[in-house]
Amino acid sequence: QSANDAATAIAEYIGGSVEGFVLMMNEEAEKLGMTNTVFQTPHGLPPSAGQADDLTTSRDMATLGRALLSEFPELTALTGKIDGDFRNGTFKLHNHNNLLRHYDGCDGIKTGFHNGAGFCITASAVRNNIRMITSVMGCNSIKSRTEEASRLLSQGFAQYRLVKLIDDGAPVNQMVPVIKGKKKEVMPVAAKRVTGVVRISNADKVEQIKELCSELKAPVVKDTPCGQIRFLVNGHEVGRVDAVVREDIPKATLTERFWNLF
């Protein structure tokens, strides 16, 4: 039911060959920071004679799951389906992800099994506007896979919460000089409201890092970007937002520029 033949067909179409597509897979894995992953096939089936194993870790699969849903959030309309009709309703497939039936908020992502890897899943669930992703490998049954993934998701929801990092329009409390403008300097603001998922015990430890431009040159148009604000917890980024100027600043006349010197 995993449509491994379709995976091979897609690999040949996009990559020119299975080997070409696998090269693309490994390049993308490296970009995503999947440091312990080496793909050998587009489908993950057990290796044929003389072929090396696909190798990965639970962390890397969770990283891949996060990247997948960040770029293609509409996929949960498919990964979250308990069953589906095919061939004009003459053929029905049932999703092997039992979390969809038993875990509130679950909407994917993918199960897997072969003898070497055991029962595996990369699972996703949303509760209270927080998405948790977990990955479990090496389980000895579908039941234990479901139970372990459920335990990890629940642990995540219990330990993290969504916090407001900054409001839309909040000043960054740092002035930026405006060269040849009617105003000598301006206060940038946050371009939008930003929230982040933070461990509850670290909710009061969010650090704000301002990376603003050194100066602006008039004329300045409203909503001109002027750097960004990053939010860190123990050195780990939990959010970021553009800093913008929320006003027009015309270019000063020669007389105005003269008086601005004083």
Buried (B, 14 or more C-beta within 10 A) or exposed (E): EBEEEEBBEBBBEEBEEBEEBBBBBBEEBEEBEBEEBBBBBBBBBEEEEEEEEBEBBBBBBBBBBBBBBEEEEEBBEEBBBEEEEEEEEEEEEEBBBBBBEEBEBBBBBBBBBEEEBBBBBBBBBBBEEBBBBBBBBEBEEBEBBBBBBBEBBBEBBEEBBEBEBBEEEBBBEBBBBBEBBBBBEBBBBBBEEBBBBBBEEBEEEBEEEEEBBEEBEBBBEEEBEBBBBBBBBEEEEBBBBBBBBBBEBBBBEEEBBEEBEE
